[in-house]
Amino acid sequence: MMRRQTAIEKLEPLLTESQTAERIAIPVSTLRYWRSTGEGPNFVKIGKYVRYDPSTLERFIQQNVRVSNAEATVTEAMRHAR
């Protein structure tokens, strides 16, 4: 019989500031600035430690995907041409 995983066993390890900054290729100082201004990915504060949940980080990245202005202009022009 297969054992069920508990919620805690399903958790991915939280990322440190350095790991998060490296993963999204930005300086740690940018993460700190974003936290102070309410921007950036949501974070977890445990005592004095700041951590990032990998799934939250993935959602943040997906929410910030943008289309270049040139591509948007061409796509819009093609829609109107139909």
N, CA, C and O atoms as CSV, one atom per row, in Angstrom:
chain,resi,resn,atom,element,x,y,z
A,1,MET,N,N,0.839,-1.173,0.000
A,1,MET,CA,C,0.000,0.000,0.000
A,1,MET,C,C,0.889,1.243,0.000
A,1,MET,O,O,1.872,1.316,0.737
A,2,MET,N,N,0.529,2.219,-0.837
A,2,MET,CA,C,1.311,3.435,-0.969
A,2,MET,C,C,0.962,4.429,0.148
A,2,MET,O,O,-0.214,4.664,0.425
A,3,ARG,N,N,1.955,4.993,0.770
A,3,ARG,CA,C,1.771,5.946,1.846
A,3,ARG,C,C,1.478,7.324,1.284
A,3,ARG,O,O,2.131,7.741,0.327
A,4,ARG,N,N,0.519,8.041,1.846
A,4,ARG,CA,C,0.193,9.403,1.423
A,4,ARG,C,C,1.226,10.382,1.964
A,4,ARG,O,O,1.712,10.242,3.086
A,5,GLN,N,N,1.549,11.367,1.149
A,5,GLN,CA,C,2.461,12.419,1.606
A,5,GLN,C,C,1.679,13.434,2.425
A,5,GLN,O,O,0.546,13.780,2.091
A,6,THR,N,N,2.289,13.900,3.486
A,6,THR,CA,C,1.674,14.979,4.253
A,6,THR,C,C,1.927,16.295,3.530
A,6,THR,O,O,2.790,16.374,2.654
A,7,ALA,N,N,1.180,17.319,3.894
A,7,ALA,CA,C,1.348,18.638,3.268
A,7,ALA,C,C,2.773,19.129,3.423
A,7,ALA,O,O,3.334,19.699,2.487
A,8,ILE,N,N,3.365,18.919,4.577
A,8,ILE,CA,C,4.724,19.400,4.821
A,8,ILE,C,C,5.737,18.661,3.946
A,8,ILE,O,O,6.738,19.250,3.538
A,9,GLU,N,N,5.494,17.388,3.654
A,9,GLU,CA,C,6.412,16.626,2.805
A,9,GLU,C,C,6.332,17.073,1.349
A,9,GLU,O,O,7.279,16.872,0.589
A,10,LYS,N,N,5.222,17.671,0.957
A,10,LYS,CA,C,5.052,18.136,-0.413
A,10,LYS,C,C,5.714,19.481,-0.648
A,10,LYS,O,O,5.919,19.873,-1.796
A,11,LEU,N,N,6.051,20.195,0.417
A,11,LEU,CA,C,6.635,21.527,0.278
A,11,LEU,C,C,8.001,21.473,-0.385
A,11,LEU,O,O,8.819,20.600,-0.094
A,12,GLU,N,N,8.228,22.425,-1.282
A,12,GLU,CA,C,9.564,22.587,-1.833
A,12,GLU,C,C,10.367,23.402,-0.824
A,12,GLU,O,O,9.796,24.235,-0.119
A,13,PRO,N,N,11.656,23.184,-0.740
A,13,PRO,CA,C,12.455,23.999,0.184
A,13,PRO,C,C,12.374,25.479,-0.197
A,13,PRO,O,O,12.410,25.827,-1.377
A,14,LEU,N,N,12.266,26.330,0.800
A,14,LEU,CA,C,12.243,27.771,0.552
A,14,LEU,C,C,13.611,28.238,0.101
A,14,LEU,O,O,14.628,27.654,0.475
A,15,LEU,N,N,13.637,29.287,-0.699
A,15,LEU,CA,C,14.881,29.833,-1.234
A,15,LEU,C,C,15.343,31.023,-0.400
A,15,LEU,O,O,14.524,31.804,0.086
A,16,THR,N,N,16.641,31.155,-0.238
A,16,THR,CA,C,17.205,32.326,0.419
A,16,THR,C,C,17.172,33.509,-0.548
A,16,THR,O,O,16.862,33.355,-1.730
A,17,GLU,N,N,17.496,34.687,-0.024
A,17,GLU,CA,C,17.594,35.871,-0.900
A,17,GLU,C,C,18.599,35.627,-2.021
A,17,GLU,O,O,18.327,35.908,-3.189
A,18,SER,N,N,19.750,35.105,-1.651
A,18,SER,CA,C,20.803,34.874,-2.654
A,18,SER,C,C,20.368,33.880,-3.714
A,18,SER,O,O,20.600,34.094,-4.903
A,19,GLN,N,N,19.737,32.792,-3.290
A,19,GLN,CA,C,19.264,31.796,-4.248
A,19,GLN,C,C,18.199,32.386,-5.170
A,19,GLN,O,O,18.187,32.117,-6.371
A,20,THR,N,N,17.312,33.188,-4.599
A,20,THR,CA,C,16.250,33.807,-5.387
A,20,THR,C,C,16.834,34.791,-6.390
A,20,THR,O,O,16.474,34.778,-7.567
A,21,ALA,N,N,17.737,35.642,-5.916
A,21,ALA,CA,C,18.366,36.624,-6.799
A,21,ALA,C,C,19.097,35.927,-7.943
A,21,ALA,O,O,19.009,36.352,-9.095
A,22,GLU,N,N,19.812,34.863,-7.620
A,22,GLU,CA,C,20.534,34.121,-8.657
A,22,GLU,C,C,19.564,33.485,-9.644
A,22,GLU,O,O,19.804,33.491,-10.852
A,23,ARG,N,N,18.475,32.938,-9.129
A,23,ARG,CA,C,17.508,32.247,-9.987
A,23,ARG,C,C,16.874,33.186,-11.001
A,23,ARG,O,O,16.620,32.786,-12.138
A,24,ILE,N,N,16.610,34.451,-10.601
A,24,ILE,CA,C,15.991,35.380,-11.551
A,24,ILE,C,C,16.974,36.435,-12.058
A,24,ILE,O,O,16.578,37.422,-12.679
A,25,ALA,N,N,18.255,36.212,-11.785
A,25,ALA,CA,C,19.353,37.024,-12.337
A,25,ALA,C,C,19.206,38.513,-12.032
A,25,ALA,O,O,19.284,39.353,-12.929
A,26,ILE,N,N,18.993,38.827,-10.759
A,26,ILE,CA,C,18.960,40.218,-10.306
A,26,ILE,C,C,19.789,40.331,-9.035
A,26,ILE,O,O,20.039,39.326,-8.370
A,27,PRO,N,N,20.220,41.544,-8.689
A,27,PRO,CA,C,20.974,41.702,-7.442
A,27,PRO,C,C,20.087,41.505,-6.207
A,27,PRO,O,O,18.889,41.787,-6.244
A,28,VAL,N,N,20.682,41.021,-5.122
A,28,VAL,CA,C,19.962,40.893,-3.852
A,28,VAL,C,C,19.410,42.253,-3.436
A,28,VAL,O,O,18.320,42.329,-2.868
A,29,SER,N,N,20.150,43.327,-3.712
A,29,SER,CA,C,19.693,44.674,-3.345
A,29,SER,C,C,18.367,45.023,-4.019
A,29,SER,O,O,17.565,45.766,-3.453
A,30,THR,N,N,18.127,44.498,-5.216
A,30,THR,CA,C,16.858,44.742,-5.901
A,30,THR,C,C,15.719,44.041,-5.167
A,30,THR,O,O,14.644,44.618,-5.001
A,31,LEU,N,N,15.943,42.807,-4.728
A,31,LEU,CA,C,14.925,42.104,-3.941
A,31,LEU,C,C,14.596,42.897,-2.676
A,31,LEU,O,O,13.429,43.050,-2.314
A,32,ARG,N,N,15.630,43.396,-2.015
A,32,ARG,CA,C,15.412,44.180,-0.789
A,32,ARG,C,C,14.635,45.461,-1.084
A,32,ARG,O,O,13.743,45.838,-0.324
A,33,TYR,N,N,14.968,46.121,-2.173
A,33,TYR,CA,C,14.246,47.338,-2.566
A,33,TYR,C,C,12.781,47.011,-2.854
A,33,TYR,O,O,11.878,47.707,-2.389
A,34,TRP,N,N,12.555,45.949,-3.623
A,34,TRP,CA,C,11.191,45.552,-3.934
A,34,TRP,C,C,10.388,45.276,-2.665
A,34,TRP,O,O,9.227,45.672,-2.570
A,35,ARG,N,N,11.003,44.595,-1.684
A,35,ARG,CA,C,10.285,44.323,-0.442
A,35,ARG,C,C,9.913,45.616,0.267
A,35,ARG,O,O,8.824,45.719,0.831
A,36,SER,N,N,10.792,46.594,0.247
A,36,SER,CA,C,10.527,47.858,0.939
A,36,SER,C,C,9.444,48.679,0.252
A,36,SER,O,O,8.791,49.504,0.891
A,37,THR,N,N,9.249,48.459,-1.047
A,37,THR,CA,C,8.248,49.224,-1.797
A,37,THR,C,C,6.981,48.417,-2.088
A,37,THR,O,O,6.037,48.932,-2.686
A,38,GLY,N,N,6.966,47.154,-1.662
A,38,GLY,CA,C,5.796,46.315,-1.906
A,38,GLY,C,C,5.748,45.731,-3.300
A,38,GLY,O,O,4.714,45.214,-3.721
A,39,GLU,N,N,6.849,45.807,-4.020
A,39,GLU,CA,C,6.929,45.221,-5.366
A,39,GLU,C,C,7.547,43.831,-5.259
A,39,GLU,O,O,7.814,43.334,-4.165
A,40,GLY,N,N,7.762,43.228,-6.395
A,40,GLY,CA,C,8.477,41.959,-6.432
A,40,GLY,C,C,7.649,40.788,-5.965
A,40,GLY,O,O,6.463,40.925,-5.665
A,41,PRO,N,N,8.290,39.624,-5.907
A,41,PRO,CA,C,7.567,38.418,-5.504
A,41,PRO,C,C,7.233,38.452,-4.014
A,41,PRO,O,O,7.954,39.057,-3.220
A,42,ASN,N,N,6.136,37.798,-3.645
A,42,ASN,CA,C,5.796,37.660,-2.234
A,42,ASN,C,C,6.895,36.865,-1.546
A,42,ASN,O,O,7.558,36.035,-2.168
A,43,PHE,N,N,7.078,37.124,-0.274
A,43,PHE,CA,C,8.134,36.459,0.468
A,43,PHE,C,C,7.601,35.965,1.802
A,43,PHE,O,O,6.514,36.347,2.237
A,44,VAL,N,N,8.382,35.114,2.437
A,44,VAL,CA,C,8.054,34.563,3.743
A,44,VAL,C,C,9.052,35.137,4.731
A,44,VAL,O,O,10.257,35.128,4.480
A,45,LYS,N,N,8.556,35.633,5.848
A,45,LYS,CA,C,9.443,36.167,6.894
A,45,LYS,C,C,9.323,35.236,8.093
A,45,LYS,O,O,8.243,35.092,8.667
A,46,ILE,N,N,10.416,34.614,8.464
A,46,ILE,CA,C,10.460,33.714,9.611
A,46,ILE,C,C,11.509,34.281,10.562
A,46,ILE,O,O,12.712,34.112,10.362
A,47,GLY,N,N,11.029,34.951,11.590
A,47,GLY,CA,C,11.952,35.649,12.484
A,47,GLY,C,C,12.664,36.731,11.694
A,47,GLY,O,O,12.017,37.570,11.068
A,48,LYS,N,N,13.979,36.720,11.717
A,48,LYS,CA,C,14.748,37.706,10.956
A,48,LYS,C,C,15.072,37.236,9.534
A,48,LYS,O,O,15.692,37.964,8.759
A,49,TYR,N,N,14.651,36.024,9.205
A,49,TYR,CA,C,15.003,35.435,7.918
A,49,TYR,C,C,13.927,35.681,6.862
A,49,TYR,O,O,12.731,35.565,7.132
A,50,VAL,N,N,14.374,36.020,5.666
A,50,VAL,CA,C,13.491,36.215,4.517
A,50,VAL,C,C,13.714,35.045,3.572
A,50,VAL,O,O,14.847,34.715,3.222
A,51,ARG,N,N,12.625,34.433,3.171
A,51,ARG,CA,C,12.693,33.295,2.251
A,51,ARG,C,C,11.651,33.463,1.159
A,51,ARG,O,O,10.679,34.202,1.316
A,52,TYR,N,N,11.867,32.768,0.053
A,52,TYR,CA,C,10.963,32.817,-1.091
A,52,TYR,C,C,10.513,31.407,-1.441
A,52,TYR,O,O,11.319,30.477,-1.483
A,53,ASP,N,N,9.223,31.261,-1.690
A,53,ASP,CA,C,8.646,29.988,-2.089
A,53,ASP,C,C,8.837,29.838,-3.599
A,53,ASP,O,O,8.424,30.721,-4.351
A,54,PRO,N,N,9.447,28.752,-4.060
A,54,PRO,CA,C,9.682,28.576,-5.498
A,54,PRO,C,C,8.415,28.694,-6.354
A,54,PRO,O,O,8.468,29.253,-7.450
A,55,SER,N,N,7.286,28.180,-5.874
A,55,SER,CA,C,6.061,28.265,-6.684
A,55,SER,C,C,5.554,29.705,-6.754
A,55,SER,O,O,5.011,30.113,-7.780
A,56,THR,N,N,5.719,30.471,-5.694
A,56,THR,CA,C,5.352,31.891,-5.709
A,56,THR,C,C,6.259,32.651,-6.664
A,56,THR,O,O,5.806,33.541,-7.383
A,57,LEU,N,N,7.529,32.300,-6.669
A,57,LEU,CA,C,8.490,32.933,-7.569
A,57,LEU,C,C,8.133,32.643,-9.026
A,57,LEU,O,O,8.224,33.527,-9.877
A,58,GLU,N,N,7.728,31.411,-9.311
A,58,GLU,CA,C,7.317,31.040,-10.671
A,58,GLU,C,C,6.100,31.858,-11.108
A,58,GLU,O,O,6.054,32.344,-12.238
A,59,ARG,N,N,5.113,32.013,-10.214
A,59,ARG,CA,C,3.927,32.826,-10.538
A,59,ARG,C,C,4.322,34.274,-10.801
A,59,ARG,O,O,3.802,34.901,-11.723
A,60,PHE,N,N,5.237,34.808,-9.997
A,60,PHE,CA,C,5.712,36.178,-10.185
A,60,PHE,C,C,6.339,36.337,-11.571
A,60,PHE,O,O,6.086,37.321,-12.265
A,61,ILE,N,N,7.145,35.378,-11.958
A,61,ILE,CA,C,7.790,35.429,-13.272
A,61,ILE,C,C,6.729,35.388,-14.371
A,61,ILE,O,O,6.780,36.186,-15.307
A,62,GLN,N,N,5.773,34.473,-14.267
A,62,GLN,CA,C,4.724,34.358,-15.286
A,62,GLN,C,C,3.874,35.627,-15.375
A,62,GLN,O,O,3.454,36.014,-16.466
A,63,GLN,N,N,3.621,36.274,-14.241
A,63,GLN,CA,C,2.827,37.501,-14.234
A,63,GLN,C,C,3.571,38.670,-14.873
A,63,GLN,O,O,2.958,39.666,-15.256
A,64,ASN,N,N,4.883,38.547,-14.986
A,64,ASN,CA,C,5.680,39.635,-15.526
A,64,ASN,C,C,6.182,39.387,-16.937
A,64,ASN,O,O,7.041,40.120,-17.427
A,65,VAL,N,N,5.663,38.374,-17.589
A,65,VAL,CA,C,6.009,38.125,-18.992
A,65,VAL,C,C,5.346,39.220,-19.826
A,65,VAL,O,O,4.151,39.479,-19.685
A,66,ARG,N,N,6.110,39.841,-20.672
A,66,ARG,CA,C,5.612,40.932,-21.514
A,66,ARG,C,C,5.908,40.645,-22.976
A,66,ARG,O,O,6.849,39.922,-23.306
A,67,VAL,N,N,5.098,41.216,-23.836
A,67,VAL,CA,C,5.303,41.130,-25.280
A,67,VAL,C,C,5.948,42.448,-25.699
A,67,VAL,O,O,5.546,43.515,-25.233
A,68,SER,N,N,6.940,42.375,-26.571
A,68,SER,CA,C,7.589,43.604,-27.018
A,68,SER,C,C,6.586,44.481,-27.758
A,68,SER,O,O,5.636,43.973,-28.353
A,69,ASN,N,N,6.790,45.778,-27.725
A,69,ASN,CA,C,5.897,46.709,-28.421
A,69,ASN,C,C,5.823,46.409,-29.911
A,69,ASN,O,O,4.753,46.505,-30.512
A,70,ALA,N,N,6.950,46.049,-30.508
A,70,ALA,CA,C,6.973,45.757,-31.946
A,70,ALA,C,C,6.087,44.552,-32.253
A,70,ALA,O,O,5.314,44.577,-33.211
A,71,GLU,N,N,6.197,43.503,-31.448
A,71,GLU,CA,C,5.391,42.304,-31.679
A,71,GLU,C,C,3.911,42.604,-31.449
A,71,GLU,O,O,3.060,42.127,-32.201
A,72,ALA,N,N,3.601,43.377,-30.433
A,72,ALA,CA,C,2.206,43.738,-30.147
A,72,ALA,C,C,1.622,44.553,-31.295
A,72,ALA,O,O,0.459,44.371,-31.653
A,73,THR,N,N,2.415,45.448,-31.872
A,73,THR,CA,C,1.947,46.279,-32.979
A,73,THR,C,C,1.643,45.430,-34.202
A,73,THR,O,O,0.610,45.620,-34.845
A,74,VAL,N,N,2.522,44.502,-34.531
A,74,VAL,CA,C,2.322,43.617,-35.682
A,74,VAL,C,C,1.090,42.747,-35.458
A,74,VAL,O,O,0.270,42.596,-36.363
A,75,THR,N,N,0.951,42.176,-34.273
A,75,THR,CA,C,-0.198,41.324,-33.962
A,75,THR,C,C,-1.493,42.115,-34.074
A,75,THR,O,O,-2.472,41.621,-34.633
A,76,GLU,N,N,-1.512,43.324,-33.555
A,76,GLU,CA,C,-2.710,44.166,-33.623
A,76,GLU,C,C,-3.038,44.519,-35.064
A,76,GLU,O,O,-4.207,44.496,-35.448
A,77,ALA,N,N,-2.031,44.845,-35.875
A,77,ALA,CA,C,-2.241,45.185,-37.276
A,77,ALA,C,C,-2.820,43.993,-38.038
A,77,ALA,O,O,-3.682,44.162,-38.901
A,78,MET,N,N,-2.347,42.798,-37.720
A,78,MET,CA,C,-2.852,41.594,-38.391
A,78,MET,C,C,-4.309,41.339,-38.012
A,78,MET,O,O,-5.083,40.877,-38.850
A,79,ARG,N,N,-4.693,41.624,-36.786
A,79,ARG,CA,C,-6.085,41.452,-36.369
A,79,ARG,C,C,-7.011,42.383,-37.135
A,79,ARG,O,O,-8.094,41.982,-37.562
A,80,HIS,N,N,-6.581,43.621,-37.305
A,80,HIS,CA,C,-7.416,44.616,-38.008
A,80,HIS,C,C,-7.468,44.359,-39.507
A,80,HIS,O,O,-8.410,44.793,-40.170
A,81,ALA,N,N,-6.482,43.667,-40.051
A,81,ALA,CA,C,-6.442,43.393,-41.496
A,81,ALA,C,C,-7.430,42.294,-41.889
A,81,ALA,O,O,-7.778,42.164,-43.062
A,82,ARG,N,N,-7.873,41.522,-40.935
A,82,ARG,CA,C,-8.771,40.384,-41.251
A,82,ARG,C,C,-10.143,40.839,-41.536
A,82,ARG,O,O,-11.018,40.020,-41.818
